[in-house]
Amino acid sequence: MGVPKRRVSHARQGDRRAHQALRLPSLEECPHCHEQKQSHHACLNCGYYGGRLAIELKKPSDETAG
């Protein structure tokens, strides 16, 4: 069975995990409504992608719970 001969230092452990950092998704401007959206995704504000309506968005209801 493979057993490590010495403990791995914090620096070597950090070097091994250096590529695992989280980063924010890259955003671009929607050409239709000019809101920020993710690249290669339909716009969540207007539903357009590639110059055409890709998803039909629901209108928010004006009813209030009470």
Secondary structure, DSSP 8 states (H G I E B T S, - for coil): ----SS---HHHHHHHTGGG------EEE-TTT--EEETTS--TTT-EETTEE-S-----------
